[in-house]
Amino acid sequence: MTGEHQKIRIRHFSIADLPQALEIEPVSFRMVDAWSKPIFRKWYRRCPDLFIVAEVSGIIAGYMCTSIEQKTGEIESIAVDPASRRQGVASALMDYTLTEMRASAITTVELQVRTSNTGGIRFWQNLGFSPSGILSNFYDDGGEALQMEKSLT
């Protein structure tokens, strides 16, 4: 870890968090991939139990949204403010989510990441995710996604 270690608090996302989350989006994703206010609201309604934020000193440093279909979890989005990166925020979000999924008997976690996002792919591989396929034209701009998965059993 770099910088001064600060306590990371994980809690459920609330609509009051939307302004801070929307500030993280354009600095974390290409504009074509960034979530809009209606998309945040949609996922908040759909996944209230696994839509979480990480706070450092009362400021939202990142968020993560995961959906569940039968015994499979799907990471819909994770983003960390650039000023809080490499300080354990993403790992804290993942640890919380994986613990909750295991407690709910979820057996597999899946996600998609742009094939051009080498840093993201490396992050997921370091967490034990393995490539499971390529999804052509996955993104609105026609970009490919690498499908990745991790067994929780």
Residue pairs with C-beta under 8 A, 6 or more apart in sequence:
1 86
1 87
1 88
2 86
2 87
3 86
3 87
5 87
5 88
6 56
6 57
6 87
7 56
8 54
8 55
8 56
8 61
8 87
8 88
8 89
8 92
9 54
9 55
9 56
10 52
10 53
10 54
10 55
10 92
10 93
10 96
11 52
11 53
11 55
12 48
12 49
12 51
12 52
12 53
13 21
13 44
13 48
13 51
13 52
13 53
13 63
13 65
15 41
15 44
17 53
17 60
17 63
18 37
18 40
18 41
20 59
20 60
21 40
21 53
21 60
21 63
21 79
22 37
22 40
23 81
24 60
24 62
24 63
24 79
24 80
24 81
25 34
25 35
25 79
26 34
27 81
27 82
28 34
28 79
28 80
28 81
28 82
29 35
29 79
32 139
32 140
32 141
33 114
33 139
33 140
35 43
35 77
43 51
43 65
43 67
43 76
43 77
44 51
46 67
47 65
47 66
47 67
47 68
47 76
49 100
50 64
50 65
50 66
50 67
50 68
50 73
50 97
50 100
50 101
51 63
51 64
51 65
51 66
52 63
52 64
52 65
52 93
52 96
52 97
53 60
53 62
53 63
54 60
54 61
54 62
54 63
54 64
54 80
54 84
54 89
54 92
54 93
55 61
56 84
56 87
56 89
60 81
61 80
61 81
61 83
61 84
61 87
61 89
62 78
62 79
62 80
62 81
62 84
62 89
62 90
62 93
63 77
63 78
63 79
63 93
64 75
64 77
64 78
64 90
64 93
64 94
64 97
65 75
65 76
65 77
65 78
66 73
66 74
66 75
66 76
66 97
66 101
66 109
67 73
67 74
67 76
68 74
68 101
68 104
68 106
71 105
71 106
71 107
71 108
72 106
72 107
72 108
72 109
72 110
73 97
73 101
73 106
73 108
73 109
73 110
74 109
74 110
74 111
75 97
75 109
75 110
75 111
78 90
78 93
78 94
80 89
80 90
80 93
81 89
90 123
91 127
94 127
98 109
98 152
101 109
101 152
102 152
106 152
107 151
107 152
107 153
108 149
108 150
108 151
108 152
109 129
109 149
109 150
109 152
110 132
110 147
110 148
110 149
111 124
111 129
111 147
111 148
111 149
112 135
112 138
112 145
112 146
112 147
112 148
113 120
113 121
113 124
113 145
113 146
113 148
114 120
114 139
114 143
114 144
114 145
114 146
115 121
115 134
115 143
115 144
115 145
115 146
116 143
121 146
121 148
124 148
125 148
127 150
128 150
129 148
129 149
129 150
130 148
130 149
130 150
131 146
131 147
131 148
132 147
132 148
132 149
133 146
133 147
134 144
134 145
134 146
134 147
135 144
135 145
135 146
135 147
136 144
137 143
137 144
138 144
138 145
139 145
